[in-house]
Every structure is written in structure tokens, then in C-alpha cells.
């Protein structure tokens, strides 16, 4: 999307191609033609609604689903009279001649996205009306919500800094349910927008809108959006300053939205399971870090060899040590435990405050060479056994 697919040479050696911007009349004419062609190859063909007040268009975007028996990539390319095609993942960009009689030498970019079954309605919604989801994404991000090409998600705060993707819990890909949750009117949205002012006033009804979200220091990604996305820029620069500052008490907290989302979309059980796993992993990482700090030389630069040996010893503690039932102290096993589920969990060495008992630290330090030797021998024997 964006009309830039043919700006540079293709990976297969194709030359760059000049793509024309389309007037509204040219856009409508070519859109109708391409839609008719796509219906010959796919059961479902949709186009995201365009942003209002556009003077011209850089490309045409189509979403398709469920190929018919007639579909072949080369057949589609031929039916579109495409002069070139480039595919990246589920999206193919076609350089297609304009339909006007006096414009046949001009080419337009047509993007066709083949959707997974059941995903076309969400993607059509997510790509509709230009930068609406760039704006909504900025609004909802601070509340722990993320919308992407798969649907709406809530993030587990305790895990998002370490692994953004793993912290996400899928909520829904029902457009009406998403807008209802955000406090936005579906009927108004479905009727369409003819002006940017109407679009912005509709967005301002979002119950999570806090103008300060757009006034904070912009990330590099957001600065790029401001430079390259006129609708996003106008919302920030022209519309946001006209809004009154909300009373702090009128906005929900991130925790409020989390629990509302879990309740609305029936995700409490999944959240509890994932949170438990994330907290356990966080404690494991904390314990590993404390153990490494214990073994590092204080006030000295650590060599690569020592760093390697410390990591070896940390792994050895997991495989060769266990906590005694009698005094909860560390003990050596007679042999290594190779079942990961039964290995020593370093997080079990942490106290309620997230610290590590000095006795356990001392035990590992005193047995550094022994643990290193045991693990090195185990690795050596494992390699020999594989020969």
C-alpha cells in the first residue's frame, strides 16, 4: 500500500516503473474494473473505505478471500493486463494500465492482499479510512491495547518490555465489538465519512482519548507518520489543540481497561495462565542475573572466557543442583537432570523481596570450579555419544 512498490528495481531484475497518481474519476473507474476482474478469481472481494477529501490516489487496495478454481497468479496478472507484478507475502502489487482511452500509456498500482479464511472483514476494517487506525493505535497504546492485522489484543504489562508479542492476549476481530469497547458509534462509522472534520469528531468520542498522548515526545516511528501521513498530521496539529483537557478522574486507568477487556471478551482464564508464566519467567531471569553478578569479579573487567565459564556454571546449577527438603539449602545431584521440567529453577532461590540468600550465593561461588568441571564433562560425553 502507498503506491511505492515499483519505485525501485525488483529483486528479479525488473526495472523500476513510473506509477501515476489517480484523479478521483480515474480511481473510481479503475476500481470498478479491477473489482470485476477479481470476482472472476475469488469468492470475496473488498476494498477498504478511502480517507475523505483526497485530491488524488497513489494506489488501489483490494482484499480478497477464498480463491475460485479459476485462480492462478499468471491468469490474474493477464486478466488485469498488468505490465509487471511483484509479490511479498500475501500481497501482490500489479502495475495496471488506466482504463481511460487517453490514459492507456499510464500505469496505476493495484495491491491485492489474499486473506486467510475469516480475516477479510477485520483487515478491511483495519485498513479503512486512511489513518484512522494510526490515530486509534496512538490513543489505545497507553492503555495496554494493540490492534494489528490479526485483531485487537490486550498486553500483559509485566511481560511487554521483555517480549511484546508474547505479552499479547487476543480479544476479538469483530469490528463492531471493537468500536463498542472503545465507545465509538458503529452506525456513524458504517455510514461513512465525507470530510476529515467528521472523521476527527467521531474519533474524539473515543472514551480513551487523552490529548496528552499526542503531545508526548514522539517516537521515531510517530515522527515518520507525521511527516508522511497527512491525515495523521492534521489530526495532531490541527484537531488535537482544539480539544479541552479531560478531567483526570474522567479517564480510566490501564488496570481498569485490562479488567474490562478480560470481562468483555471472556479472557480472564487465559490472562491468569499467561500472567503466571510471565511472572515465573521474570523471576527466573532475575535469579539468573543475581547469580551471574555473584560470580563476576567485582570492579574488574570480565574476559570473554570468564563470561563463558559463568554461563556454563549457571547451566550447571540448574542440571546438577537441587534444594534440600531438610534445610532448603543447595545440594549436588549424583548425576545431571536433563529433563528441563525437573531441573532446578533458579527462581526458587529468590526470597519474597526478589533477593537471593547469601548462603546460596556462597555455595555456588565455592563450587564454581567443581560445577564447571561437571558440566564440561557432561558436554564432552554428550558429543562423543553423538558420534
N, C-alpha and C positions, 0 to 999 in steps of 0.2 A: 504494500500500500504506500501511496505517496507519489507515485509516478516517476520514481528514480531507478527502476530496475534495469533500464538499458543505458544508463548514463556512462557506464564503463564497459570495457570488453568482457565478454563472458568467459567462464572457466574452460569452455571447449574451443576457445579461439574465436568465437563470434565477435565481430566488431561492435562498437557502441552504436546505438541507433538514436536518431533525433525523435523525440516524442513531443507531440503538440499538446498544449493545453486546450481544453474544450470549452466553447461557449455553452451556456445553459441549453440552447436549442440543439447543438451538436451532441451534447451529453445525453439528452433525452432520446434523441433519435438512435444513437448507437446503443444505448442501454436497452431499448426495446428490441433491437435486432439481436444483440448478444443473448438476451434472455430467451428469445425464441430458439436460438441455436442450442443453448444449454438444456432446454427442456427436451431436446431430442436425445440427450445422453444421461440425464439424471431425473429421478423422481421429484426431488425437491430443489428448487432454485429460489434463493432470496438475495436481496440487496439491503445492506444497512441504510437506514434513512440518512440523507445528507445533512450536513450542517446548514442552517439557514443563511441567507444573504451572501452566498458565494458568487463572486463575479465570474469565475471560471473553475475548471476542474482539471486536476493533474492525472487522474486515472478513474477507472470504473472498478468497483469491488463487487464480486459475487461470491456467495457461499452456496455450495451445492452438497447434496447428500444422497446416498443410495444410487449408485451407478446402474444404468439400464444395460441389458445385454449388448446394446449397440456401442457402448462406450469403449473407446480406445484412445489413448493420448494423441496418436497421429491423426485419427479421424476427427477429433475435436479441433485440432490445430488446422486441419484442412477446411473444415466447415466454417471456421472463423476467418478463413483467408489470411491467417496470420503470417507475417513476414519473418517472425522469429518467436521463439518460446524459451523460457528459462524456468526451471523448476527448483524449488528449495523447500524440502519437506512436503507438507500438504498443499503448498501454494505454487501455482504455475502462473507466470507473467507472460502475456501474449502481446505482441506488437501488431495491432489490428488496424486496417485501413478505415478511415472515417467513411460514413455512408453517403454524405452529401456529394452530389455529382461533381461539384467544382473542388472537392477536397480529397479525391481518391489517392493523391500522392502523399497525403498527410497520414501519420500513424498515431494511434492512441494506445495507451497502456491499459490492458484489461487483466485484472487479477482474479483468478479463480481458486478458491480455497475449498478443497474437498474435506468435508467434516466427517468425524466419526458419527456413527448412528446415535441419534438422540442429542447431538450437540449443536445442531444448526440454529435452533431458536435462541439459545444462550449467546452464541457468537454473533448472531445478527443484532441482538440487543446490546452486547458489549461493544460493538463497533459503530453503533448508531450515533447520529447527530454529532459528528466530528469529535470534539474534545470533551464531551460530557464526562466520559469515564476518566480522563486525565484530571478533571476537576473533582469528581466524586472520590477518586482514589486519594487525592490530597486531603480531602475532608475526613475520610474514614480511617486513614492510616494510623493516626494517633490514638484511635480507639481500639486498635488491635485487629482491625478488619482489613482484608485484602480481597480484591476482585481481580481475577485473571481470566485466561481463555477457558478455564475449566469450571468457573463458578465463583461463588462468594465463600470466603474462608474466614475463620477467626484464628488468631495466633495465640499460642501459649507464651506468655511474657517471659517465663522462666527459661525458655529454650530458644527464643528468636535470635538473640545475639550470637549464639553458637551455631545454630543451624536453622535458618529462616524457613526452609522448605519443610523440615521435619516438625517444626513447631505449629504447622497449619492443620486445622481441622475443617474438612469440607462441610459447609452448611447447606447450600442449595444452588441450583442453576435455574430456578424458576424466576423469571424476570419480575412478575407481579409480586411474588413473595419478597424479593429483594427490595423493591421500591416501598412496599408496605412497611418493612422493617426500618427503612431509612426515613419514613414519614413523608414520602413523596407520592403525589397523586398519580395513579396509573391512568385514569381516564384522560387527564390532561396530556400525559406523555403519549398515549396511544393516538390521540387526535393529531399530534404532530405540532411542530413549531415552525412558524414562518419568519420570525425575527429573533435575533440574538437577545434582545431585551426580554422577550417572552421566555426564552430558554433560561436566562440567568435568573429571572424572578421565580421560575419554577424550581431551579436548583436552590434558591435561597430558602425554600420551605423545608429543606432537609433538617431534621431535628438535631443533627450532629454538627451543623455548620458553625464553626467558630472562626471569624475573620482572621484571628491571630495566626491560624495555621498557614495562611498565605503571606504573613508578614515576617515569619521567622527566616533566619538565614537560609537562603535557597541552596539546595544541593546542586552539584554539577548537572545532574540529570534534569532537575527542575529548571535550572537556568537555560539549558538547551531547549526545553519545551517552551519557555517564554520567548526565546529567540525564533523558534521555527514553527510555533503553533499560534496563529493569530487569535483564534477564539480563546485559547487558554490565557494569552497575554491580555486580551481585552477584559476578561473576567477579573484578573488580578489587578490590572492597572486602572480600569475604568469603573468596574462594578463594585468590587470589594470596598473601596473607600467610601461608597455611599451608604454602607450598612452600619447600623448602630452596633456598638459593642454589647454583646449579651451579658446579662447578669450572670456572674459565676455560678450561682445556685441553679440557674435555668438549664445548664448543660449537664448531662450525665457524666459519670466517671468512666474510665476504661473498664473498671471492675463491674460497674452497672451493666455496660453493654455486653461484656462477656457473659454474665449470667442470664441476661435477656436473650442473647443469641442461643445459648445452650438450651434454654427452656423452649424458645420458639421453634427451634429446629430439632429438638429432641436429641441432643448430642452430649448430655451430661455424662453418661457412662463412658463414651469414647474419650471425653476430656479427662475424666478421672484416671483412666488407664494410661493415657499418654503423659499426663502430668506426673504420675507416679514414676514412670520410666525415665522421664526427663530429669526429675529431681534426683533419682538414683544415679543417673549418668553424671549429673553436675557434681554430686558428692564424690563419685569415683575420680573425676578429673581433678577436683580439689585435693583429694588424698594423694593422688599421683604427684601433683605439683609440690605438695608439702614433703613428700618422700624424696623427690629429686632435690629440693632445696636442702634437705638434711644431708644429702650425700655430696653436694657440691662443696668445693673448697671455699671457705669464707675469705672474701677480699682478694681472691686470685682469679685470673682469667682461666676458664676451663678449656682444656685442649679437646680436640675432636675425639681423640682416643678415650679420654676420661668420660666424655659425654656418651660415647657408645657403650662403655662399660656400665655407666649408671643406668642407662636404659635396659641393659642386659640384666642387671640386678633387680630392677623394678619388676621385670617379667618373671624373674626367678622367685621373687617373693610370692607372686600370685600362684606359681606352679609348685613351689617347694615348701611353702609355709602354711600354717593353719593356726587358728585361735584355740587355745586350750579351753576345754569346758570348765576346768577347775578354777583357774585364776584369770582367764581371758587374756593370757599372755601368748606371745608368738612362740611357735614350736616348729621344728623341721620335720617334714614328712620323710618316710623311709624311701619314697620314690616320687617322681613328679606326677602331678594330677593334670592330665591332658584334656579332660572334659571341662570345657570352658564354664559350663553351668555349675560345676562343683569346685572350681578353683577359688582361691582366696579372693574376696572382694576387698580392695583397699579401703573402700568407704566404711567398712566395718571397724576400721581403726580410728575413725573420727568420733569425737565426743559430741555432745548436744550443741556445742557452740561452734562446731566446724573445725576444732583444733585436733592435734594428734598428740597422744600421750608420749611424754619424754621417754618412757620405758620402751615403747615400741620403736621409736627413732633410734635409741641406743642399740637395741637388739639388731636392727638392720645394719647399722654402721659397724658394729663389732664383727658381724659375719659377712661383710662386704666381699672379701676375697673368697670365702667358702661358697657363698651364693653364686658369685661369678663363675667359679670353677665348676660347680654342679651344672649350671645352665650351659656353659660352653661344652661340657662333656656330653650333655643331652643332645645338643645341636649336632655335634660331631657324629654321635651314634645314629641319629636320625638320618643324616646324609649318607652314611655308609650303608644303612639298611635299604635306602632307595636305589643303590647301585645295582 
